[in-house]
């Protein structure tokens, strides 16, 4: 009878498989309820007394060998299943990190939403512009000193071609191709040859707005801006300071009341409580004429703001350069919505 056990022992040692079905069949045949081991244990009674000890020892050896074999084969198939999983091309990437929008996109989308909700369309235009659309049509003829206000990158081979310094150029293009009533905003990237600092960058972004219809007044401009600042900052306390832009007359700079409650407020507003957020004015009749709109019939207002500046205020970011460095530790702090 001991021979039988030894034969089984050899069989167990020789068994090998990577198929989990085969391993399970092996387990059932040896260690199952009606399996070989139970059978052999049941036969123990029939073993002659003098053989009982040796039989018992061999049988235990067989039992351990079976358990050992099953464990060994199962762990092999599990780890190879793991390898198969990793090379499975349909498997999702790990670890999954969800991205989020750049803070400038978040702020731009927010500004665009506010204006599209009151009927403004969105217009876009080229970043490489000609002199006419960026300057001349906007009441800035050649040699006009106000051209110096916007340090321009010219394309060297052609002095007529430049990187747009503002998205007012898009508004010129829009007026040239549309008749009033016109209600449009132009978000986009602009370029100025400025020394980079914590407050200035050569490349930045603007949203400019234009409204032209019959009898548009300065009061309409102010009310639109109050609506906008209330929607964006939750604060419509603004003031308009007289200013100068060649393309608007009269012109103003818009300040929002930021407050002086904290020391930080005091520092941000330099102790005045007010912060400049944009430029605006009534479109100069010369500009309307240049773009084929009759200034005797129509009037309008325009405004323009820097997205970086607004984002710095909303998020309390003190250095504009952070928006351009693409450091994920900075970028991932911004939630998709404001
Ligand atoms: N285009 C001006 C700028 O870039 C902003 C502006 C737009 C001012 C419209 C007045 C009216 O600085």
Boltz pocket constraint, residues with backbone or C-beta under 6 A from the ligand:
constraints:
  - pocket:
      binder: B
      contacts: [[A, 165], [A, 166], [A, 167], [A, 168], [A, 208], [A, 209], [A, 245], [A, 248], [A, 252], [A, 279], [A, 280], [A, 281], [A, 302], [A, 303], [A, 304], [A, 305]]
      max_distance: 6.0
